[in-house]
């Protein structure tokens, strides 16, 4: 009897077991690689155009059904209304993982898993920049489009300085690389070719003969990215600067034919304020030209006064020595280069007020005529008084300078006869 009851219960259990529908089993599959292809129309962006609108249809993920492009947007598109040669627009894509139903009714859910780098994110017609997994079903990918190709704009406003003989300057147009090839000519003959990222160069050291001088400038690709995307601009030439026999250079002060100061790089340096003209931050003064380029390792003439900026774009103060070994004194408060007589730390110095490359330069190591009087300045530039012995043509010669620094002439000093040249007659 007991056996019959157990058989009956077992049969009822089996009936109930097979009467209950089978539950669907969901599964998860990790997305280990990602592929993105940029549409052809985004490869043909032109110089001078704007980025415009983009949509999800501008990007495809191939034949995969594991994920799709949910939304796209330009990265930092606020300054891309006018694309330049070498511009590399960036795009942010949001990918969403999909799911699909299997033949047996089960659901396969895909998920983003682990990290995504250039090793497992393939971009066609662009370059992988970064990826960030927001959740198991959301992935943010930033890609960079290929550089915009084209020809750079030619520099403009080529001028010779009115205050510094032989100094050439120019301005950059909007579509610039920030690098230039500068040539100096005399009577059409090329004298020197210089590659620089500055907007002004001193060409006077090469002006060793009298005659008509001109300089030319063109914008050139310099970095590896620029060389792949950009072509040099047309060459533009300046007006003529006439050099006479009396003001020609002695050839001193020539420098190398590559003058890269890092100005183009510093253009985007956040430590230099973006304000055009003068600006101050943390007690330091900076200056940007109208084209946005900062003044770095250069002089600027502002309202008839000269100011110098160091390699960080900071206005300098106090003593300054240039690449040619000449000394200048920059006001400790205002920064302007001093001229004329200056009493510094109870010592008298004299700084040339003349125009040209010698402007604001300190006199030193010799006798110089200032006005109607002659003065002696030692190797440190200090004005000397009293007896001074100088070696001239191998012979020691004595001079006497009054308390005001002027040279004694045609007089007796301490019973010593001084002639009309200011020399002691022995």
C-alpha positions in Angstrom: 0.0 0.0 0.0 2.8 2.4 0.9 4.6 1.7 -2.3 1.5 2.5 -4.3 1.2 5.9 -2.5 4.8 6.8 -3.3 4.3 5.9 -7.0 1.2 8.0 -7.1 3.0 11.0 -5.5 6.0 10.7 -7.9 3.7 10.6 -10.9 1.9 13.7 -9.8 5.2 15.5 -9.2 6.4 14.7 -12.7 3.2 15.9 -14.2 3.5 19.2 -12.4 7.2 19.5 -13.3 6.6 19.3 -17.1 3.5 21.3 -16.9 5.5 24.5 -15.8 7.0 26.4 -18.8 10.8 26.6 -19.0 12.2 30.0 -17.7 14.2 32.0 -20.3 18.0 32.3 -19.5 19.6 35.7 -20.1 23.4 35.8 -20.8 26.1 38.5 -20.9 28.9 39.0 -23.5 31.8 41.4 -23.0 32.7 43.8 -25.8 36.4 43.5 -26.0 37.1 45.6 -29.2 35.5 48.7 -30.7 35.5 49.8 -34.3 34.6 53.3 -35.5 34.7 54.6 -39.1 34.5 58.3 -39.9 32.4 59.2 -42.9 34.0 60.6 -46.0 32.4 64.0 -45.7 34.3 64.7 -42.5 37.5 64.0 -44.2 37.0 66.9 -46.6 36.8 69.8 -44.2 38.4 72.9 -45.8 40.5 75.8 -44.5 38.3 78.7 -43.7 35.2 76.6 -43.2 33.5 75.9 -39.9 32.9 72.6 -38.3 29.2 72.7 -38.8 26.8 70.1 -37.6 27.6 66.4 -37.2 25.3 63.5 -36.5 25.4 59.8 -35.6 25.2 58.9 -39.2 28.6 60.4 -39.8 30.1 57.5 -37.9 29.6 53.8 -38.4 30.5 50.7 -36.3 30.8 48.2 -39.2 28.7 45.1 -39.3 28.6 44.7 -35.5 25.3 44.5 -33.6 26.9 44.7 -30.2 26.8 48.5 -29.8 25.7 51.6 -31.7 26.5 55.3 -31.8 24.0 57.0 -29.6 25.2 60.7 -29.8 28.1 62.7 -31.1 29.5 66.2 -30.5 32.5 68.3 -31.3 35.1 68.8 -28.6 35.9 72.5 -27.8 34.1 73.6 -31.0 33.6 77.1 -29.8 36.9 78.3 -31.5 36.4 76.3 -34.7 34.3 78.7 -36.7 37.3 79.2 -39.0 39.4 76.1 -39.6 43.1 76.6 -40.2 45.8 74.5 -41.8 46.8 71.9 -39.4 43.7 72.1 -37.3 42.8 68.6 -35.8 39.1 68.7 -34.8 38.1 66.2 -32.1 34.8 64.4 -31.7 33.2 62.9 -28.6 31.1 59.8 -29.3 28.7 58.0 -26.9 28.4 54.3 -27.6 25.6 52.2 -26.1 25.8 48.5 -25.8 22.9 46.5 -27.4 21.2 43.2 -26.7 19.6 40.6 -28.9 17.2 37.8 -28.6 18.5 34.2 -29.4 16.6 31.7 -31.4 15.6 29.9 -28.2 14.1 33.0 -26.8 17.0 33.8 -24.5 18.4 37.4 -24.4 22.1 38.1 -25.0 23.2 41.4 -23.3 26.4 43.0 -24.4 28.4 45.1 -22.0 31.6 47.2 -22.1 34.2 45.6 -19.9 37.7 46.5 -18.8 39.7 49.4 -20.3 39.7 50.7 -23.8 42.9 52.0 -25.4 44.4 52.4 -28.9 45.1 48.7 -28.7 41.4 47.7 -28.8 39.7 50.7 -30.3 40.2 50.9 -34.0 39.4 54.2 -35.8 39.3 54.5 -39.6 39.9 58.0 -41.1 40.8 59.3 -37.7 42.9 58.7 -34.6 42.0 57.4 -31.2 42.5 59.9 -28.4 40.8 58.4 -25.2 38.0 56.3 -23.9 36.0 56.3 -20.7 33.6 53.6 -19.5 30.6 55.4 -18.0 28.8 52.2 -17.1 28.6 48.6 -18.4 26.4 49.8 -21.2 27.9 53.2 -22.0 31.3 54.1 -23.4 32.6 57.6 -24.2 35.2 57.7 -27.0 37.1 60.8 -28.2 38.7 60.6 -31.6 40.7 63.1 -33.6 40.1 63.8 -37.3 42.9 64.1 -39.8 44.6 67.5 -39.9 43.1 70.1 -42.3 45.3 70.4 -45.3 46.0 73.6 -47.2 48.3 76.6 -47.8 49.3 79.0 -45.1 48.5 82.7 -45.4 51.4 85.1 -46.2 52.6 87.5 -43.4 51.5 91.1 -43.7 52.6 94.6 -42.8 56.3 94.1 -43.5 58.1 97.1 -42.0 61.5 98.5 -41.1 61.7 99.9 -37.6 62.0 103.7 -37.3 63.7 103.4 -33.9 66.1 100.4 -34.4 68.1 100.4 -37.6 67.9 97.2 -39.5 65.1 95.7 -37.4 62.5 93.9 -39.6 59.0 93.1 -38.4 55.8 91.7 -39.8 52.4 90.5 -38.6 50.8 87.1 -38.9 47.5 86.4 -40.6 44.8 84.2 -39.0 45.8 81.1 -41.0 49.4 80.8 -39.8 51.8 78.1 -38.6 53.6 80.5 -36.3 56.9 79.9 -38.1 58.6 82.0 -40.8 61.4 82.0 -43.3 63.1 85.4 -43.5 65.6 86.4 -46.2 67.7 89.6 -46.3 68.7 91.0 -49.7 71.1 93.8 -50.9 70.5 94.8 -54.5 68.6 91.6 -55.0 71.4 89.4 -53.7 70.5 87.1 -50.8 72.7 87.6 -47.7 71.1 85.4 -45.1 68.1 83.1 -44.6 66.7 82.7 -41.1 64.0 80.4 -39.7 62.1 81.8 -36.8 58.9 81.9 -34.8 59.4 85.6 -33.9 57.6 88.5 -35.5 60.6 90.7 -35.5 64.3 90.2 -36.3 67.5 92.3 -36.1 69.0 92.1 -39.5 71.5 94.9 -39.0 74.6 92.7 -38.4 74.4 91.6 -42.1 74.2 95.2 -43.4 78.0 95.6 -43.8 77.9 97.5 -47.1 76.0 100.6 -48.2 73.1 100.1 -50.6 69.4 99.2 -50.8 68.2 96.4 -48.5 65.0 94.5 -48.5 63.7 91.5 -46.6 61.2 88.8 -47.5 59.0 86.6 -45.3 56.9 83.6 -45.9 54.9 81.3 -43.5 56.3 77.8 -43.5 55.4 74.4 -41.9 57.8 73.6 -39.2 56.5 70.9 -36.9 56.0 67.3 -38.2 52.2 67.7 -38.1 52.5 71.0 -40.0 54.7 69.4 -42.6 52.1 66.7 -43.3 49.2 69.2 -43.6 50.5 72.6 -44.6 52.2 74.2 -47.6 54.4 77.3 -47.4 52.7 80.6 -48.2 53.7 83.0 -51.0 56.8 85.1 -50.2 56.2 88.8 -49.6 58.9 91.5 -49.8 59.4 94.7 -47.8 60.1 98.2 -48.9 63.7 99.3 -49.4 65.9 100.4 -46.5 68.9 102.5 -47.7 72.2 102.0 -45.7 74.9 104.6 -46.2 78.6 104.3 -45.7 78.4 106.1 -42.3 75.7 103.8 -40.7 76.6 100.4 -42.1 77.2 97.5 -39.7 80.7 96.3 -38.7 79.3 92.7 -38.9 79.3 92.1 -35.2 76.3 90.4 -33.6 75.4 87.9 -36.3 73.5 84.9 -35.0 72.5 81.4 -36.1 70.0 80.9 -39.0 67.5 79.1 -36.7 65.9 81.4 -34.2 63.2 79.4 -32.5 62.2 81.0 -29.1 59.1 78.9 -28.4 56.7 81.7 -29.1 54.3 79.7 -31.1 54.2 77.0 -28.4 53.7 79.7 -25.7 50.7 81.1 -27.6 48.5 78.5 -25.9 50.4 78.7 -22.6 47.7 79.3 -20.0 50.2 81.1 -17.7 50.2 84.0 -20.2 46.9 85.8 -20.1 44.9 85.8 -23.3 44.3 89.5 -23.1 45.5 91.5 -26.2 48.0 94.2 -25.2 49.1 94.6 -21.6 47.9 92.3 -18.8 49.1 91.6 -15.3 48.9 88.4 -13.2 50.6 87.6 -9.9 52.5 90.8 -10.1 54.0 90.0 -13.6 53.3 92.0 -16.7 52.7 90.3 -20.1 52.0 91.6 -23.6 50.2 90.1 -26.6 50.2 91.4 -30.1 46.9 92.1 -31.9 47.2 88.7 -33.6 47.3 87.0 -30.2 51.0 86.1 -30.2 52.8 86.9 -26.9 55.9 88.9 -26.6 58.6 86.4 -25.7 62.4 86.9 -25.7 61.9 90.2 -27.5 61.7 94.0 -27.2 58.6 96.0 -27.8 58.4 99.8 -28.5 55.4 101.1 -26.6 54.7 104.9 -26.8 58.3 105.6 -27.5 59.6 103.5 -24.6 61.3 100.1 -24.9 60.4 97.0 -22.8 61.9 93.6 -22.8 60.2 90.2 -22.2 61.9 87.0 -21.1 61.3 83.4 -22.3 58.2 83.1 -20.1 56.7 86.2 -21.6 57.3 88.2 -18.4 58.3 91.8 -18.6 61.8 92.2 -17.1 63.0 94.8 -14.7 66.5 95.8 -13.4 69.7 95.0 -15.2 69.4 93.1 -18.5 72.2 91.8 -20.7 71.3 90.9 -24.3 72.8 88.1 -26.5 75.4 90.5 -27.8 76.8 91.2 -24.3 75.3 94.8 -24.1 73.8 96.0 -20.9 70.5 97.8 -20.3 68.7 99.0 -17.3 65.0 98.5 -17.0 63.0 100.5 -14.5 62.3 98.4 -11.5 58.6 99.4 -11.4 57.6 100.4 -14.9 60.1 98.2 -16.8 60.9 100.8 -19.5 64.6 100.9 -20.6 66.3 103.9 -19.2 68.3 106.4 -21.3 70.7 109.2 -20.5 72.3 109.7 -17.1 71.1 107.3 -14.4 72.2 107.1 -10.8 71.9 103.5 -9.8 73.0 102.3 -6.3 74.9 105.6 -5.9 76.8 105.0 -9.2 76.4 107.1 -12.3 75.8 105.3 -15.7 74.9 106.5 -19.1 72.5 104.8 -21.5 72.4 105.9 -25.1 69.3 107.8 -26.2 70.2 107.3 -29.9 67.9 105.5 -32.3 68.9 102.1 -33.8 70.2 99.0 -32.2 72.4 100.9 -29.7 69.4 102.7 -28.2 69.2 102.3 -24.4 72.6 100.5 -24.4 74.9 101.3 -21.5 78.3 102.9 -22.3 81.3 101.0 -20.9 85.0 100.5 -21.1 86.1 103.7 -22.7 86.1 107.5 -23.1 82.9 108.9 -24.6 81.8 112.4 -25.6 78.4 113.3 -24.2 77.3 116.8 -25.2 80.4 119.1 -25.0 82.2 117.0 -22.4 84.1 113.7 -22.4 83.6 111.0 -19.7 85.2 107.7 -18.8 83.2 104.6 -18.0 84.9 101.5 -16.8 84.2 97.9 -17.9 81.2 97.7 -15.5 79.8 100.9 -17.0 80.4 103.0 -13.9 81.5 106.6 -14.5 84.9 107.2 -13.0 86.4 110.3 -11.4 90.0 111.3 -10.5 93.1 110.0 -12.1 92.6 107.1 -14.6 95.4 105.2 -16.4 94.6 103.8 -19.8 96.8 101.8 -22.1 96.9 103.3 -25.6 99.0 101.8 -28.4 101.0 99.9 -25.7 101.7 103.1 -23.7 100.2 104.0 -20.4 98.4 107.4 -20.6 96.9 109.3 -17.6 93.7 111.3 -17.6 91.9 113.2 -14.9 88.2 113.5 -14.5 86.5 116.0 -12.3 84.0 115.1 -9.6 81.1 115.5 -12.1 82.9 113.0 -14.4 84.0 115.5 -17.1 87.5 115.2 -18.5 90.1 117.9 -17.5 91.7 119.6 -20.5 94.3 122.4 -20.9 94.8 122.8 -17.1 97.0 121.9 -14.2 95.9 119.2 -11.8 98.0 118.7 -8.6 100.9 120.4 -10.5 100.5 118.0 -13.4 100.0 119.5 -16.8 97.0 118.3 -18.8 96.9 119.0 -22.5 94.0 119.6 -24.9 93.4 115.9 -25.3 93.0 115.5 -21.5 96.3 113.6 -21.2 99.0 114.3 -18.6 102.1 115.7 -20.3 105.0 113.9 -18.9 
